[in-house]
Amino acid sequence: MKPRQAEVSISLQPPGRGATPAAGPDGQPRDYVLWSLLNALLGCGLAYLGCLCFPALVFSIKARDCKVLGDLEGARRHGARAKVLNIICSLLLVLAVVAIIVIIAISSTI
């Protein structure tokens, strides 16, 4: 009887670089369309920052299109860019709302 050889699997990626931060729980890249849409609508309605939030929506839609077409690397790139732009837009919206509240508070005391 001949001894069986053990199956060996070798990972093609270095350790610690398997999962990307823009991946969802099922391994699919995230597209952040809802967050982008919320930022764009709130930006237009509250602080007139919609034109600054619009590129995040564009990259989110590009990420979703790439994901649907099966281009996961392109979806990861566009999703990561949309995430960064959404963070910047969210911070600008928060700063604009705080500035509006401060201006209203100062003008009502005068």
C-alpha positions as CSV (number, residue, x, y, z in Angstrom):
1,M,0.0,0.0,0.0
2,K,1.3,3.4,-1.0
3,P,1.3,6.3,1.5
4,R,-0.9,9.3,0.7
5,Q,0.7,12.7,0.3
6,A,-0.8,15.5,2.3
7,E,-2.4,18.3,0.4
8,V,-0.6,21.6,0.8
9,S,-2.2,25.0,0.2
10,I,0.0,28.0,-0.2
11,S,-1.6,31.5,0.1
12,L,-0.7,33.8,-2.8
13,Q,-1.0,36.9,-0.6
14,P,1.4,37.8,2.2
15,P,-0.1,37.4,5.8
16,G,-2.2,40.3,7.0
17,R,-3.1,41.5,3.5
18,G,-5.9,39.2,2.7
19,A,-9.0,41.3,3.4
20,T,-9.3,44.9,2.4
21,P,-11.0,47.5,4.6
22,A,-13.5,48.3,1.9
23,A,-14.9,44.8,1.9
24,G,-18.2,43.8,3.4
25,P,-18.9,40.8,5.6
26,D,-19.3,38.5,2.6
27,G,-16.0,39.6,0.9
28,Q,-17.7,41.8,-1.6
29,P,-16.4,45.4,-1.8
30,R,-18.7,48.1,-0.3
31,D,-20.0,50.9,-2.5
32,Y,-21.4,53.4,0.1
33,V,-24.3,54.6,-2.2
34,L,-26.7,55.3,0.6
35,W,-24.2,57.3,2.6
36,S,-23.2,59.3,-0.5
37,L,-26.9,59.9,-1.3
38,L,-27.6,61.1,2.2
39,N,-24.5,63.4,2.1
40,A,-25.5,64.9,-1.2
41,L,-29.1,65.5,-0.2
42,L,-28.2,66.9,3.2
43,G,-25.4,69.0,1.6
44,C,-27.9,70.5,-0.9
45,G,-30.6,71.1,1.7
46,L,-28.7,72.3,4.7
47,A,-25.5,73.9,3.8
48,Y,-25.4,74.2,0.0
49,L,-22.5,71.7,0.0
50,G,-24.1,69.4,-2.5
51,C,-21.6,70.2,-5.2
52,L,-18.8,69.1,-2.8
53,C,-20.6,65.9,-1.9
54,F,-21.5,64.9,-5.5
55,P,-18.1,63.3,-6.4
56,A,-18.6,60.8,-3.6
57,L,-21.9,59.8,-5.1
58,V,-20.3,59.4,-8.5
59,F,-17.6,57.1,-7.2
60,S,-20.2,55.1,-5.2
61,I,-22.2,54.5,-8.3
62,K,-19.0,53.6,-10.2
63,A,-18.1,51.1,-7.4
64,R,-21.6,49.5,-7.7
65,D,-21.3,49.3,-11.5
66,C,-17.9,47.6,-11.2
67,K,-19.2,45.2,-8.6
68,V,-22.2,44.2,-10.8
69,L,-19.8,43.7,-13.8
70,G,-17.5,41.5,-11.7
71,D,-14.5,43.9,-11.6
72,L,-13.9,43.5,-7.9
73,E,-10.6,45.4,-7.9
74,G,-12.1,48.4,-9.6
75,A,-15.0,48.2,-7.2
76,R,-12.6,48.2,-4.2
77,R,-10.7,51.2,-5.6
78,H,-13.8,53.3,-6.3
79,G,-15.4,52.2,-3.0
80,A,-12.3,53.3,-1.0
81,R,-12.3,56.6,-2.8
82,A,-16.0,57.1,-2.2
83,K,-15.5,56.3,1.5
84,V,-12.8,59.0,1.9
85,L,-14.9,61.5,0.1
86,N,-17.9,60.6,2.2
87,I,-15.9,61.1,5.4
88,I,-14.7,64.6,4.1
89,C,-18.3,65.5,3.2
90,S,-19.7,64.4,6.5
91,L,-17.1,66.4,8.4
92,L,-17.9,69.5,6.2
93,L,-21.6,69.1,6.9
94,V,-21.1,68.8,10.6
95,L,-18.8,71.9,10.6
96,A,-21.4,73.8,8.5
97,V,-24.3,72.9,10.8
98,V,-22.2,73.9,13.9
99,A,-21.3,77.2,12.2
100,I,-25.0,77.9,11.4
101,I,-26.0,77.1,15.0
102,V,-23.3,79.4,16.3
103,I,-24.2,82.2,13.9
104,I,-27.9,81.9,14.9
105,A,-27.0,81.9,18.6
106,I,-24.8,84.9,18.3
107,S,-27.3,86.9,16.2
108,S,-30.2,86.1,18.6
109,T,-28.3,87.5,21.6
110,I,-27.5,90.8,19.9
